[in-house]
């Protein structure tokens, strides 16, 4: 792994992975109600400079959150800050 890739990985918020120019986090829950409750918590307080994560329920108990720059400018500090804000909501 070259130094540029290693440096970029250190900047990724915990629990998130890069997928192209997006940050993606996937979570599993015991059931559909717990997955919906997670989405409600994230939706209630995860907004940062007009950015919100895309939220999707897969199967019945998995959630995928995706953060992308709405201006197609790649990942900036705003997207990283939003990912950290989402992490704070998800962790007790």
PyMOL Python script that loads the backbone (N, CA, C, O; Angstrom):
from pymol import cmd

cmd.read_pdbstr("""\
ATOM      1  N   UNK A   1       0.856  -1.171   0.000  1.00  0.00           N
ATOM      2  CA  UNK A   1       0.000   0.000   0.000  1.00  0.00           C
ATOM      3  C   UNK A   1       0.900   1.232   0.000  1.00  0.00           C
ATOM      4  O   UNK A   1       1.814   1.342   0.818  1.00  0.00           O
ATOM      5  N   UNK A   2       0.636   2.158  -0.925  1.00  0.00           N
ATOM      6  CA  UNK A   2       1.488   3.342  -0.966  1.00  0.00           C
ATOM      7  C   UNK A   2       1.078   4.354   0.109  1.00  0.00           C
ATOM      8  O   UNK A   2       0.027   4.211   0.735  1.00  0.00           O
ATOM      9  N   UNK A   3       1.905   5.365   0.317  1.00  0.00           N
ATOM     10  CA  UNK A   3       1.693   6.335   1.399  1.00  0.00           C
ATOM     11  C   UNK A   3       0.404   7.124   1.216  1.00  0.00           C
ATOM     12  O   UNK A   3      -0.254   7.455   2.202  1.00  0.00           O
ATOM     13  N   UNK A   4       0.027   7.433  -0.025  1.00  0.00           N
ATOM     14  CA  UNK A   4      -1.200   8.210  -0.262  1.00  0.00           C
ATOM     15  C   UNK A   4      -2.431   7.420   0.155  1.00  0.00           C
ATOM     16  O   UNK A   4      -3.340   7.969   0.779  1.00  0.00           O
ATOM     17  N   UNK A   5      -2.468   6.127  -0.187  1.00  0.00           N
ATOM     18  CA  UNK A   5      -3.605   5.284   0.199  1.00  0.00           C
ATOM     19  C   UNK A   5      -3.632   5.111   1.708  1.00  0.00           C
ATOM     20  O   UNK A   5      -4.698   5.183   2.318  1.00  0.00           O
ATOM     21  N   UNK A   6      -2.485   4.887   2.312  1.00  0.00           N
ATOM     22  CA  UNK A   6      -2.419   4.724   3.771  1.00  0.00           C
ATOM     23  C   UNK A   6      -2.891   5.985   4.478  1.00  0.00           C
ATOM     24  O   UNK A   6      -3.624   5.899   5.463  1.00  0.00           O
ATOM     25  N   UNK A   7      -2.487   7.141   3.999  1.00  0.00           N
ATOM     26  CA  UNK A   7      -2.912   8.404   4.607  1.00  0.00           C
ATOM     27  C   UNK A   7      -4.405   8.624   4.457  1.00  0.00           C
ATOM     28  O   UNK A   7      -5.059   9.117   5.375  1.00  0.00           O
ATOM     29  N   UNK A   8      -4.946   8.258   3.299  1.00  0.00           N
ATOM     30  CA  UNK A   8      -6.382   8.431   3.071  1.00  0.00           C
ATOM     31  C   UNK A   8      -7.188   7.521   3.983  1.00  0.00           C
ATOM     32  O   UNK A   8      -8.225   7.937   4.500  1.00  0.00           O
ATOM     33  N   UNK A   9      -6.740   6.294   4.192  1.00  0.00           N
ATOM     34  CA  UNK A   9      -7.467   5.363   5.056  1.00  0.00           C
ATOM     35  C   UNK A   9      -7.507   5.862   6.496  1.00  0.00           C
ATOM     36  O   UNK A   9      -8.493   5.629   7.195  1.00  0.00           O
ATOM     37  N   UNK A  10      -6.479   6.530   6.948  1.00  0.00           N
ATOM     38  CA  UNK A  10      -6.460   7.040   8.313  1.00  0.00           C
ATOM     39  C   UNK A  10      -7.518   8.116   8.507  1.00  0.00           C
ATOM     40  O   UNK A  10      -7.970   8.335   9.630  1.00  0.00           O
ATOM     41  N   UNK A  11      -7.922   8.790   7.436  1.00  0.00           N
ATOM     42  CA  UNK A  11      -8.915   9.851   7.531  1.00  0.00           C
ATOM     43  C   UNK A  11     -10.342   9.322   7.542  1.00  0.00           C
ATOM     44  O   UNK A  11     -11.260  10.038   7.944  1.00  0.00           O
ATOM     45  N   UNK A  12     -10.545   8.087   7.110  1.00  0.00           N
ATOM     46  CA  UNK A  12     -11.897   7.536   7.061  1.00  0.00           C
ATOM     47  C   UNK A  12     -12.448   7.373   8.471  1.00  0.00           C
ATOM     48  O   UNK A  12     -11.770   6.823   9.339  1.00  0.00           O
ATOM     49  N   UNK A  13     -13.663   7.843   8.709  1.00  0.00           N
ATOM     50  CA  UNK A  13     -14.274   7.673  10.032  1.00  0.00           C
ATOM     51  C   UNK A  13     -14.453   6.191  10.357  1.00  0.00           C
ATOM     52  O   UNK A  13     -14.648   5.370   9.460  1.00  0.00           O
ATOM     53  N   UNK A  14     -14.387   5.864  11.615  1.00  0.00           N
ATOM     54  CA  UNK A  14     -14.496   4.477  12.056  1.00  0.00           C
ATOM     55  C   UNK A  14     -15.823   3.876  11.614  1.00  0.00           C
ATOM     56  O   UNK A  14     -16.877   4.493  11.766  1.00  0.00           O
ATOM     57  N   UNK A  15     -15.761   2.667  11.066  1.00  0.00           N
ATOM     58  CA  UNK A  15     -16.955   1.953  10.643  1.00  0.00           C
ATOM     59  C   UNK A  15     -17.367   2.228   9.207  1.00  0.00           C
ATOM     60  O   UNK A  15     -18.254   1.551   8.686  1.00  0.00           O
ATOM     61  N   UNK A  16     -16.752   3.195   8.558  1.00  0.00           N
ATOM     62  CA  UNK A  16     -17.099   3.568   7.189  1.00  0.00           C
ATOM     63  C   UNK A  16     -16.041   3.043   6.235  1.00  0.00           C
ATOM     64  O   UNK A  16     -14.871   2.911   6.593  1.00  0.00           O
ATOM     65  N   UNK A  17     -16.477   2.742   5.000  1.00  0.00           N
ATOM     66  CA  UNK A  17     -15.536   2.370   3.946  1.00  0.00           C
ATOM     67  C   UNK A  17     -15.795   3.275   2.754  1.00  0.00           C
ATOM     68  O   UNK A  17     -16.897   3.795   2.578  1.00  0.00           O
ATOM     69  N   UNK A  18     -14.786   3.450   1.958  1.00  0.00           N
ATOM     70  CA  UNK A  18     -14.941   4.252   0.740  1.00  0.00           C
ATOM     71  C   UNK A  18     -15.433   3.368  -0.398  1.00  0.00           C
ATOM     72  O   UNK A  18     -14.984   2.236  -0.577  1.00  0.00           O
ATOM     73  N   UNK A  19     -16.359   3.915  -1.149  1.00  0.00           N
ATOM     74  CA  UNK A  19     -16.852   3.265  -2.360  1.00  0.00           C
ATOM     75  C   UNK A  19     -16.872   4.345  -3.433  1.00  0.00           C
ATOM     76  O   UNK A  19     -17.833   5.107  -3.541  1.00  0.00           O
ATOM     77  N   UNK A  20     -15.825   4.404  -4.213  1.00  0.00           N
ATOM     78  CA  UNK A  20     -15.700   5.485  -5.180  1.00  0.00           C
ATOM     79  C   UNK A  20     -15.551   6.806  -4.441  1.00  0.00           C
ATOM     80  O   UNK A  20     -14.637   6.978  -3.634  1.00  0.00           O
ATOM     81  N   UNK A  21     -16.454   7.735  -4.723  1.00  0.00           N
ATOM     82  CA  UNK A  21     -16.413   9.040  -4.063  1.00  0.00           C
ATOM     83  C   UNK A  21     -17.465   9.138  -2.960  1.00  0.00           C
ATOM     84  O   UNK A  21     -17.971  10.223  -2.675  1.00  0.00           O
ATOM     85  N   UNK A  22     -17.790   8.014  -2.347  1.00  0.00           N
ATOM     86  CA  UNK A  22     -18.780   7.968  -1.269  1.00  0.00           C
ATOM     87  C   UNK A  22     -18.201   7.265  -0.056  1.00  0.00           C
ATOM     88  O   UNK A  22     -17.237   6.505  -0.153  1.00  0.00           O
ATOM     89  N   UNK A  23     -18.815   7.538   1.092  1.00  0.00           N
ATOM     90  CA  UNK A  23     -18.556   6.789   2.309  1.00  0.00           C
ATOM     91  C   UNK A  23     -19.769   5.906   2.554  1.00  0.00           C
ATOM     92  O   UNK A  23     -20.905   6.364   2.431  1.00  0.00           O
ATOM     93  N   UNK A  24     -19.537   4.638   2.902  1.00  0.00           N
ATOM     94  CA  UNK A  24     -20.630   3.683   3.099  1.00  0.00           C
ATOM     95  C   UNK A  24     -20.442   2.999   4.451  1.00  0.00           C
ATOM     96  O   UNK A  24     -19.334   2.605   4.815  1.00  0.00           O
ATOM     97  N   UNK A  25     -21.542   2.865   5.185  1.00  0.00           N
ATOM     98  CA  UNK A  25     -21.525   2.109   6.431  1.00  0.00           C
ATOM     99  C   UNK A  25     -22.732   1.185   6.424  1.00  0.00           C
ATOM    100  O   UNK A  25     -23.847   1.614   6.127  1.00  0.00           O
ATOM    101  N   UNK A  26     -22.510  -0.083   6.751  1.00  0.00           N
ATOM    102  CA  UNK A  26     -23.593  -1.057   6.824  1.00  0.00           C
ATOM    103  C   UNK A  26     -23.691  -1.585   8.245  1.00  0.00           C
ATOM    104  O   UNK A  26     -22.685  -1.860   8.898  1.00  0.00           O
ATOM    105  N   UNK A  27     -24.931  -1.721   8.707  1.00  0.00           N
ATOM    106  CA  UNK A  27     -25.201  -2.173  10.067  1.00  0.00           C
ATOM    107  C   UNK A  27     -26.253  -3.263  10.030  1.00  0.00           C
ATOM    108  O   UNK A  27     -27.113  -3.279   9.150  1.00  0.00           O
ATOM    109  N   UNK A  28     -26.183  -4.173  10.989  1.00  0.00           N
ATOM    110  CA  UNK A  28     -27.192  -5.231  11.115  1.00  0.00           C
ATOM    111  C   UNK A  28     -27.898  -5.082  12.448  1.00  0.00           C
ATOM    112  O   UNK A  28     -27.294  -4.703  13.451  1.00  0.00           O
ATOM    113  N   UNK A  29     -29.196  -5.390  12.444  1.00  0.00           N
ATOM    114  CA  UNK A  29     -30.016  -5.278  13.644  1.00  0.00           C
ATOM    115  C   UNK A  29     -30.783  -6.568  13.851  1.00  0.00           C
ATOM    116  O   UNK A  29     -30.831  -7.421  12.964  1.00  0.00           O
ATOM    117  N   UNK A  30     -31.382  -6.710  15.022  1.00  0.00           N
ATOM    118  CA  UNK A  30     -32.077  -7.961  15.343  1.00  0.00           C
ATOM    119  C   UNK A  30     -33.349  -8.134  14.519  1.00  0.00           C
ATOM    120  O   UNK A  30     -33.745  -9.262  14.225  1.00  0.00           O
ATOM    121  N   UNK A  31     -34.000  -7.016  14.138  1.00  0.00           N
ATOM    122  CA  UNK A  31     -35.245  -7.116  13.373  1.00  0.00           C
ATOM    123  C   UNK A  31     -35.523  -5.810  12.651  1.00  0.00           C
ATOM    124  O   UNK A  31     -34.759  -4.849  12.750  1.00  0.00           O
ATOM    125  N   UNK A  32     -36.631  -5.793  11.923  1.00  0.00           N
ATOM    126  CA  UNK A  32     -37.016  -4.628  11.127  1.00  0.00           C
ATOM    127  C   UNK A  32     -37.267  -3.401  12.005  1.00  0.00           C
ATOM    128  O   UNK A  32     -36.873  -2.293  11.642  1.00  0.00           O
ATOM    129  N   UNK A  33     -37.913  -3.586  13.144  1.00  0.00           N
ATOM    130  CA  UNK A  33     -38.204  -2.456  14.032  1.00  0.00           C
ATOM    131  C   UNK A  33     -36.928  -1.776  14.512  1.00  0.00           C
ATOM    132  O   UNK A  33     -36.878  -0.549  14.595  1.00  0.00           O
ATOM    133  N   UNK A  34     -35.907  -2.549  14.826  1.00  0.00           N
ATOM    134  CA  UNK A  34     -34.639  -1.973  15.276  1.00  0.00           C
ATOM    135  C   UNK A  34     -33.953  -1.226  14.128  1.00  0.00           C
ATOM    136  O   UNK A  34     -33.325  -0.191  14.351  1.00  0.00           O
ATOM    137  N   UNK A  35     -34.068  -1.744  12.904  1.00  0.00           N
ATOM    138  CA  UNK A  35     -33.487  -1.065  11.742  1.00  0.00           C
ATOM    139  C   UNK A  35     -34.191   0.269  11.498  1.00  0.00           C
ATOM    140  O   UNK A  35     -33.534   1.274  11.226  1.00  0.00           O
ATOM    141  N   UNK A  36     -35.510   0.286  11.593  1.00  0.00           N
ATOM    142  CA  UNK A  36     -36.279   1.530  11.428  1.00  0.00           C
ATOM    143  C   UNK A  36     -35.915   2.528  12.528  1.00  0.00           C
ATOM    144  O   UNK A  36     -35.765   3.718  12.254  1.00  0.00           O
ATOM    145  N   UNK A  37     -35.775   2.062  13.754  1.00  0.00           N
ATOM    146  CA  UNK A  37     -35.414   2.948  14.865  1.00  0.00           C
ATOM    147  C   UNK A  37     -34.059   3.604  14.615  1.00  0.00           C
ATOM    148  O   UNK A  37     -33.871   4.782  14.917  1.00  0.00           O
ATOM    149  N   UNK A  38     -33.122   2.848  14.067  1.00  0.00           N
ATOM    150  CA  UNK A  38     -31.814   3.407  13.721  1.00  0.00           C
ATOM    151  C   UNK A  38     -31.968   4.519  12.690  1.00  0.00           C
ATOM    152  O   UNK A  38     -31.400   5.600  12.851  1.00  0.00           O
ATOM    153  N   UNK A  39     -32.729   4.258  11.637  1.00  0.00           N
ATOM    154  CA  UNK A  39     -32.930   5.268  10.597  1.00  0.00           C
ATOM    155  C   UNK A  39     -33.595   6.524  11.153  1.00  0.00           C
ATOM    156  O   UNK A  39     -33.262   7.634  10.740  1.00  0.00           O
ATOM    157  N   UNK A  40     -34.520   6.359  12.075  1.00  0.00           N
ATOM    158  CA  UNK A  40     -35.184   7.515  12.676  1.00  0.00           C
ATOM    159  C   UNK A  40     -34.203   8.351  13.481  1.00  0.00           C
ATOM    160  O   UNK A  40     -34.248   9.579  13.422  1.00  0.00           O
ATOM    161  N   UNK A  41     -33.313   7.703  14.236  1.00  0.00           N
ATOM    162  CA  UNK A  41     -32.306   8.443  15.010  1.00  0.00           C
ATOM    163  C   UNK A  41     -31.366   9.203  14.086  1.00  0.00           C
ATOM    164  O   UNK A  41     -31.052  10.368  14.329  1.00  0.00           O
ATOM    165  N   UNK A  42     -30.923   8.543  13.033  1.00  0.00           N
ATOM    166  CA  UNK A  42     -30.019   9.193  12.084  1.00  0.00           C
ATOM    167  C   UNK A  42     -30.725  10.352  11.392  1.00  0.00           C
ATOM    168  O   UNK A  42     -30.157  11.438  11.267  1.00  0.00           O
ATOM    169  N   UNK A  43     -31.949  10.134  10.944  1.00  0.00           N
ATOM    170  CA  UNK A  43     -32.684  11.180  10.229  1.00  0.00           C
ATOM    171  C   UNK A  43     -32.959  12.392  11.108  1.00  0.00           C
ATOM    172  O   UNK A  43     -32.981  13.522  10.620  1.00  0.00           O
ATOM    173  N   UNK A  44     -33.169  12.164  12.398  1.00  0.00           N
ATOM    174  CA  UNK A  44     -33.511  13.271  13.307  1.00  0.00           C
ATOM    175  C   UNK A  44     -32.368  14.241  13.522  1.00  0.00           C
ATOM    176  O   UNK A  44     -32.609  15.420  13.783  1.00  0.00           O
ATOM    177  N   UNK A  45     -31.132  13.780  13.420  1.00  0.00           N
ATOM    178  CA  UNK A  45     -30.047  14.705  13.760  1.00  0.00           C
ATOM    179  C   UNK A  45     -28.853  14.665  12.820  1.00  0.00           C
ATOM    180  O   UNK A  45     -27.854  15.328  13.098  1.00  0.00           O
ATOM    181  N   UNK A  46     -28.904  13.937  11.745  1.00  0.00           N
ATOM    182  CA  UNK A  46     -27.756  13.862  10.839  1.00  0.00           C
ATOM    183  C   UNK A  46     -27.952  14.780   9.650  1.00  0.00           C
ATOM    184  O   UNK A  46     -28.365  14.350   8.573  1.00  0.00           O
ATOM    185  N   UNK A  47     -27.656  16.017   9.857  1.00  0.00           N
ATOM    186  CA  UNK A  47     -27.644  16.990   8.762  1.00  0.00           C
ATOM    187  C   UNK A  47     -26.450  17.882   8.984  1.00  0.00           C
ATOM    188  O   UNK A  47     -26.202  18.329  10.104  1.00  0.00           O
ATOM    189  N   UNK A  48     -25.714  18.144   7.935  1.00  0.00           N
ATOM    190  CA  UNK A  48     -24.523  18.965   8.057  1.00  0.00           C
ATOM    191  C   UNK A  48     -24.315  19.693   6.740  1.00  0.00           C
ATOM    192  O   UNK A  48     -24.014  19.073   5.720  1.00  0.00           O
ATOM    193  N   UNK A  49     -24.477  21.003   6.764  1.00  0.00           N
ATOM    194  CA  UNK A  49     -24.276  21.825   5.567  1.00  0.00           C
ATOM    195  C   UNK A  49     -25.037  21.280   4.361  1.00  0.00           C
ATOM    196  O   UNK A  49     -24.470  21.089   3.285  1.00  0.00           O
ATOM    197  N   UNK A  50     -26.321  21.035   4.559  1.00  0.00           N
ATOM    198  CA  UNK A  50     -27.226  20.546   3.519  1.00  0.00           C
ATOM    199  C   UNK A  50     -26.871  19.153   3.010  1.00  0.00           C
ATOM    200  O   UNK A  50     -27.300  18.762   1.924  1.00  0.00           O
ATOM    201  N   UNK A  51     -26.101  18.409   3.775  1.00  0.00           N
ATOM    202  CA  UNK A  51     -25.770  17.032   3.413  1.00  0.00           C
ATOM    203  C   UNK A  51     -26.480  16.098   4.371  1.00  0.00           C
ATOM    204  O   UNK A  51     -26.508  16.333   5.580  1.00  0.00           O
ATOM    205  N   UNK A  52     -27.048  15.048   3.830  1.00  0.00           N
ATOM    206  CA  UNK A  52     -27.674  14.000   4.624  1.00  0.00           C
ATOM    207  C   UNK A  52     -27.269  12.673   4.016  1.00  0.00           C
ATOM    208  O   UNK A  52     -27.047  12.577   2.809  1.00  0.00           O
ATOM    209  N   UNK A  53     -27.172  11.653   4.848  1.00  0.00           N
ATOM    210  CA  UNK A  53     -26.838  10.345   4.266  1.00  0.00           C
ATOM    211  C   UNK A  53     -28.038   9.755   3.532  1.00  0.00           C
ATOM    212  O   UNK A  53     -29.183   9.945   3.943  1.00  0.00           O
ATOM    213  N   UNK A  54     -27.763   9.035   2.439  1.00  0.00           N
ATOM    214  CA  UNK A  54     -28.790   8.206   1.822  1.00  0.00           C
ATOM    215  C   UNK A  54     -28.956   7.012   2.750  1.00  0.00           C
ATOM    216  O   UNK A  54     -27.966   6.472   3.243  1.00  0.00           O
ATOM    217  N   UNK A  55     -30.193   6.592   2.994  1.00  0.00           N
ATOM    218  CA  UNK A  55     -30.455   5.512   3.934  1.00  0.00           C
ATOM    219  C   UNK A  55     -31.305   4.450   3.257  1.00  0.00           C
ATOM    220  O   UNK A  55     -32.280   4.761   2.572  1.00  0.00           O
ATOM    221  N   UNK A  56     -30.926   3.192   3.456  1.00  0.00           N
ATOM    222  CA  UNK A  56     -31.619   2.098   2.796  1.00  0.00           C
ATOM    223  C   UNK A  56     -31.710   0.911   3.741  1.00  0.00           C
ATOM    224  O   UNK A  56     -30.742   0.591   4.431  1.00  0.00           O
ATOM    225  N   UNK A  57     -32.872   0.251   3.779  1.00  0.00           N
ATOM    226  CA  UNK A  57     -33.013  -0.996   4.524  1.00  0.00           C
ATOM    227  C   UNK A  57     -32.902  -2.138   3.516  1.00  0.00           C
ATOM    228  O   UNK A  57     -33.609  -2.173   2.509  1.00  0.00           O
ATOM    229  N   UNK A  58     -32.002  -3.064   3.814  1.00  0.00           N
ATOM    230  CA  UNK A  58     -31.791  -4.240   2.975  1.00  0.00           C
ATOM    231  C   UNK A  58     -32.327  -5.446   3.724  1.00  0.00           C
ATOM    232  O   UNK A  58     -32.211  -5.525   4.947  1.00  0.00           O
ATOM    233  N   UNK A  59     -32.908  -6.377   3.001  1.00  0.00           N
ATOM    234  CA  UNK A  59     -33.553  -7.528   3.629  1.00  0.00           C
ATOM    235  C   UNK A  59     -34.563  -6.981   4.630  1.00  0.00           C
ATOM    236  O   UNK A  59     -35.437  -6.207   4.240  1.00  0.00           O
ATOM    237  N   UNK A  60     -34.479  -7.342   5.867  1.00  0.00           N
ATOM    238  CA  UNK A  60     -35.417  -6.810   6.853  1.00  0.00           C
ATOM    239  C   UNK A  60     -34.697  -6.220   8.057  1.00  0.00           C
ATOM    240  O   UNK A  60     -35.323  -5.571   8.895  1.00  0.00           O
ATOM    241  N   UNK A  61     -33.398  -6.437   8.153  1.00  0.00           N
ATOM    242  CA  UNK A  61     -32.711  -5.987   9.364  1.00  0.00           C
ATOM    243  C   UNK A  61     -31.345  -5.368   9.116  1.00  0.00           C
ATOM    244  O   UNK A  61     -30.583  -5.172  10.063  1.00  0.00           O
ATOM    245  N   UNK A  62     -31.019  -5.060   7.884  1.00  0.00           N
ATOM    246  CA  UNK A  62     -29.732  -4.423   7.593  1.00  0.00           C
ATOM    247  C   UNK A  62     -29.968  -3.020   7.061  1.00  0.00           C
ATOM    248  O   UNK A  62     -30.915  -2.770   6.315  1.00  0.00           O
ATOM    249  N   UNK A  63     -29.092  -2.114   7.458  1.00  0.00           N
ATOM    250  CA  UNK A  63     -29.181  -0.717   7.039  1.00  0.00           C
ATOM    251  C   UNK A  63     -27.893  -0.346   6.320  1.00  0.00           C
ATOM    252  O   UNK A  63     -26.800  -0.684   6.777  1.00  0.00           O
ATOM    253  N   UNK A  64     -28.022   0.346   5.199  1.00  0.00           N
ATOM    254  CA  UNK A  64     -26.859   0.893   4.500  1.00  0.00           C
ATOM    255  C   UNK A  64     -26.998   2.415   4.478  1.00  0.00           C
ATOM    256  O   UNK A  64     -28.014   2.956   4.042  1.00  0.00           O
ATOM    257  N   UNK A  65     -25.958   3.086   4.958  1.00  0.00           N
ATOM    258  CA  UNK A  65     -25.890   4.540   4.938  1.00  0.00           C
ATOM    259  C   UNK A  65     -24.806   4.939   3.950  1.00  0.00           C
ATOM    260  O   UNK A  65     -23.707   4.385   3.970  1.00  0.00           O
ATOM    261  N   UNK A  66     -25.114   5.900   3.087  1.00  0.00           N
ATOM    262  CA  UNK A  66     -24.155   6.359   2.090  1.00  0.00           C
ATOM    263  C   UNK A  66     -24.086   7.875   2.136  1.00  0.00           C
ATOM    264  O   UNK A  66     -25.112   8.555   2.099  1.00  0.00           O
ATOM    265  N   UNK A  67     -22.874   8.398   2.217  1.00  0.00           N
ATOM    266  CA  UNK A  67     -22.662   9.850   2.213  1.00  0.00           C
ATOM    267  C   UNK A  67     -21.865  10.203   0.964  1.00  0.00           C
ATOM    268  O   UNK A  67     -20.779   9.674   0.729  1.00  0.00           O
ATOM    269  N   UNK A  68     -22.424  11.102   0.176  1.00  0.00           N
ATOM    270  CA  UNK A  68     -21.806  11.552  -1.071  1.00  0.00           C
ATOM    271  C   UNK A  68     -21.906  13.065  -1.142  1.00  0.00           C
ATOM    272  O   UNK A  68     -22.878  13.649  -0.662  1.00  0.00           O
ATOM    273  N   UNK A  69     -20.926  13.690  -1.726  1.00  0.00           N
ATOM    274  CA  UNK A  69     -20.963  15.138  -1.918  1.00  0.00           C
ATOM    275  C   UNK A  69     -22.019  15.454  -2.975  1.00  0.00           C
ATOM    276  O   UNK A  69     -21.942  14.941  -4.091  1.00  0.00           O
ATOM    277  N   UNK A  70     -23.015  16.300  -2.636  1.00  0.00           N
ATOM    278  CA  UNK A  70     -24.089  16.590  -3.599  1.00  0.00           C
ATOM    279  C   UNK A  70     -23.620  17.417  -4.791  1.00  0.00           C
ATOM    280  O   UNK A  70     -24.335  17.526  -5.787  1.00  0.00           O
ATOM    281  N   UNK A  71     -22.436  17.997  -4.699  1.00  0.00           N
ATOM    282  CA  UNK A  71     -21.914  18.829  -5.786  1.00  0.00           C
ATOM    283  C   UNK A  71     -20.895  18.074  -6.640  1.00  0.00           C
ATOM    284  O   UNK A  71     -20.206  18.661  -7.475  1.00  0.00           O
ATOM    285  N   UNK A  72     -20.813  16.765  -6.414  1.00  0.00           N
ATOM    286  CA  UNK A  72     -19.893  15.908  -7.170  1.00  0.00           C
ATOM    287  C   UNK A  72     -18.454  16.408  -7.061  1.00  0.00           C
ATOM    288  O   UNK A  72     -17.705  16.394  -8.038  1.00  0.00           O
ATOM    289  N   UNK A  73     -18.082  16.844  -5.872  1.00  0.00           N
ATOM    290  CA  UNK A  73     -16.736  17.381  -5.641  1.00  0.00           C
ATOM    291  C   UNK A  73     -15.868  16.401  -4.857  1.00  0.00           C
ATOM    292  O   UNK A  73     -14.859  16.804  -4.278  1.00  0.00           O
ATOM    293  N   UNK A  74     -16.239  15.130  -4.829  1.00  0.00           N
ATOM    294  CA  UNK A  74     -15.467  14.162  -4.067  1.00  0.00           C
ATOM    295  C   UNK A  74     -15.757  14.301  -2.579  1.00  0.00           C
ATOM    296  O   UNK A  74     -16.640  15.056  -2.172  1.00  0.00           O
ATOM    297  N   UNK A  75     -15.004  13.564  -1.779  1.00  0.00           N
ATOM    298  CA  UNK A  75     -15.188  13.636  -0.333  1.00  0.00           C
ATOM    299  C   UNK A  75     -14.428  14.832   0.216  1.00  0.00           C
ATOM    300  O   UNK A  75     -13.234  14.997  -0.036  1.00  0.00           O
ATOM    301  N   UNK A  76     -15.129  15.654   0.963  1.00  0.00           N
ATOM    302  CA  UNK A  76     -14.516  16.823   1.582  1.00  0.00           C
ATOM    303  C   UNK A  76     -14.635  16.688   3.098  1.00  0.00           C
ATOM    304  O   UNK A  76     -15.162  15.692   3.595  1.00  0.00           O
ATOM    305  N   UNK A  77     -14.156  17.668   3.818  1.00  0.00           N
ATOM    306  CA  UNK A  77     -14.261  17.630   5.279  1.00  0.00           C
ATOM    307  C   UNK A  77     -15.720  17.617   5.715  1.00  0.00           C
ATOM    308  O   UNK A  77     -16.033  17.090   6.783  1.00  0.00           O
ATOM    309  N   UNK A  78     -16.619  18.184   4.917  1.00  0.00           N
ATOM    310  CA  UNK A  78     -18.048  18.187   5.269  1.00  0.00           C
ATOM    311  C   UNK A  78     -18.608  16.767   5.300  1.00  0.00           C
ATOM    312  O   UNK A  78     -19.378  16.433   6.200  1.00  0.00           O
ATOM    313  N   UNK A  79     -18.237  15.929   4.339  1.00  0.00           N
ATOM    314  CA  UNK A  79     -18.722  14.546   4.323  1.00  0.00           C
ATOM    315  C   UNK A  79     -18.116  13.759   5.487  1.00  0.00           C
ATOM    316  O   UNK A  79     -18.802  12.960   6.124  1.00  0.00           O
ATOM    317  N   UNK A  80     -16.846  13.983   5.757  1.00  0.00           N
ATOM    318  CA  UNK A  80     -16.200  13.307   6.885  1.00  0.00           C
ATOM    319  C   UNK A  80     -16.825  13.736   8.213  1.00  0.00           C
ATOM    320  O   UNK A  80     -17.008  12.921   9.117  1.00  0.00           O
ATOM    321  N   UNK A  81     -17.147  15.018   8.316  1.00  0.00           N
ATOM    322  CA  UNK A  81     -17.785  15.540   9.534  1.00  0.00           C
ATOM    323  C   UNK A  81     -19.174  14.924   9.709  1.00  0.00           C
ATOM    324  O   UNK A  81     -19.557  14.575  10.826  1.00  0.00           O
ATOM    325  N   UNK A  82     -19.929  14.786   8.618  1.00  0.00           N
ATOM    326  CA  UNK A  82     -21.252  14.169   8.695  1.00  0.00           C
ATOM    327  C   UNK A  82     -21.140  12.706   9.118  1.00  0.00           C
ATOM    328  O   UNK A  82     -21.943  12.233   9.922  1.00  0.00           O
ATOM    329  N   UNK A  83     -20.161  11.993   8.591  1.00  0.00           N
ATOM    330  CA  UNK A  83     -19.974  10.593   8.983  1.00  0.00           C
ATOM    331  C   UNK A  83     -19.681  10.495  10.477  1.00  0.00           C
ATOM    332  O   UNK A  83     -20.193   9.601  11.152  1.00  0.00           O
ATOM    333  N   UNK A  84     -18.869  11.398  10.993  1.00  0.00           N
ATOM    334  CA  UNK A  84     -18.580  11.392  12.430  1.00  0.00           C
ATOM    335  C   UNK A  84     -19.835  11.705  13.237  1.00  0.00           C
ATOM    336  O   UNK A  84     -20.065  11.112  14.291  1.00  0.00           O
ATOM    337  N   UNK A  85     -20.639  12.631  12.744  1.00  0.00           N
ATOM    338  CA  UNK A  85     -21.890  12.980  13.423  1.00  0.00           C
ATOM    339  C   UNK A  85     -22.839  11.779  13.460  1.00  0.00           C
ATOM    340  O   UNK A  85     -23.488  11.531  14.476  1.00  0.00           O
ATOM    341  N   UNK A  86     -22.917  11.045  12.365  1.00  0.00           N
ATOM    342  CA  UNK A  86     -23.742   9.834  12.319  1.00  0.00           C
ATOM    343  C   UNK A  86     -23.192   8.812  13.316  1.00  0.00           C
ATOM    344  O   UNK A  86     -23.961   8.168  14.031  1.00  0.00           O
ATOM    345  N   UNK A  87     -21.872   8.661  13.366  1.00  0.00           N
ATOM    346  CA  UNK A  87     -21.281   7.724  14.332  1.00  0.00           C
ATOM    347  C   UNK A  87     -21.704   8.069  15.766  1.00  0.00           C
ATOM    348  O   UNK A  87     -21.994   7.173  16.559  1.00  0.00           O
ATOM    349  N   UNK A  88     -21.737   9.347  16.092  1.00  0.00           N
ATOM    350  CA  UNK A  88     -22.117   9.762  17.436  1.00  0.00           C
ATOM    351  C   UNK A  88     -23.576   9.373  17.743  1.00  0.00           C
ATOM    352  O   UNK A  88     -23.904   9.029  18.878  1.00  0.00           O
ATOM    353  N   UNK A  89     -24.435   9.429  16.734  1.00  0.00           N
ATOM    354  CA  UNK A  89     -25.840   9.042  16.896  1.00  0.00           C
ATOM    355  C   UNK A  89     -25.971   7.534  17.086  1.00  0.00           C
ATOM    356  O   UNK A  89     -26.805   7.071  17.864  1.00  0.00           O
ATOM    357  N   UNK A  90     -25.145   6.775  16.374  1.00  0.00           N
ATOM    358  CA  UNK A  90     -25.253   5.324  16.391  1.00  0.00           C
ATOM    359  C   UNK A  90     -24.663   4.687  17.645  1.00  0.00           C
ATOM    360  O   UNK A  90     -25.081   3.602  18.048  1.00  0.00           O
ATOM    361  N   UNK A  91     -23.712   5.345  18.249  1.00  0.00           N
ATOM    362  CA  UNK A  91     -23.035   4.741  19.391  1.00  0.00           C
ATOM    363  C   UNK A  91     -23.591   5.298  20.694  1.00  0.00           C
ATOM    364  O   UNK A  91     -23.717   6.512  20.855  1.00  0.00           O
ATOM    365  N   UNK A  92     -23.926   4.400  21.631  1.00  0.00           N
ATOM    366  CA  UNK A  92     -24.549   4.842  22.892  1.00  0.00           C
ATOM    367  C   UNK A  92     -23.607   5.640  23.768  1.00  0.00           C
ATOM    368  O   UNK A  92     -23.993   6.074  24.854  1.00  0.00           O
TER     369      UNK A  92
END
""", "prot")
cmd.dss("prot")
cmd.show_as("cartoon", "prot")
cmd.util.cbc("prot")
cmd.orient("prot")
